[in-house]
Amino acid sequence: MKELVELIAKSIVANPNDVKVAEEVADGQVVIKLEVHPDDKGKIIGRQGRVAQAMRVLLRVAAIKHDQRVTLEIV
């Protein structure tokens, strides 16, 4: 799932080399932290958070297939 977030983020931002994705497991839940260049944060979040919300929905669908819980944090 880390790869999914990285692929989506790199295709959206203007500085794909500055995309960093970290994955942590806490209390049986996977937390994916996405860090991008400060100029690209608006592109990742989107208008009224629509892009970020869409990424979270895709993660939830992928997590259900692996019987896990996943959250996305944009740092």
N, C-alpha and C positions, 0 to 999 in steps of 0.2 A: 504494500500500500504506500510505502514511502516513495517508491518509484513512480506511482501514479500521480502523487502530488507534485513530485519534481518535474515530471513530463508536462503536466498542465501549466505549472508556474513558468517554466522556461519558454513555453509557447506563447505566453501572454506578455511577459515583461520585455522591456527594451534592453536590459542588462542581464542576459541569461547566465553569465559567468558568476554573478553575485548571488545566485539562488542557493540557499543552504537549507537542507531538510534534515532534521534530527528526529529519531523515534525513541520513545521511552515507554516502559511498561510500568504502570502503577496500579495496584489493587485490581489486577486482572483487566485493566483497561489500557489500550494503546493510545498514547498521546503523541501526535505528530506536530512538531514545531517547524514552522516555515518562516524563514528569514530572507528578505529581499532587500535590494538597494532602496534607500529612502525615497528616491524619485519614483519607484515602481509600486509603492504601497497602495496608491490610489487605484492602480490598474488591477491589483490583486483583490482589493476589497470590492471595487466596483460601485456603481451608483446604488445607494441605499443598501449596500452589502450584498447585492445580488450575486456577484461572481463568487465571493467567499461562501455564501450559502449554497450555491450550486456545487462547489467543490466538497462541502460537507455532506451534501446529499449523495454524491458519487462515492464518497468514502464509506458512508453508512451502508450503501448497497453492497460494496465490495466486502465490507466487514461481516455482513450477514452470511455471505458465502463461506467465510472462514470461521463462523460462529464466534465472533469477537465484538467488542465495543471499541469504537475509535472516535477520538475528538481531534479537531484541527485547531491549533493556536497559531495566529499570525503575530510574530514577534516584531 
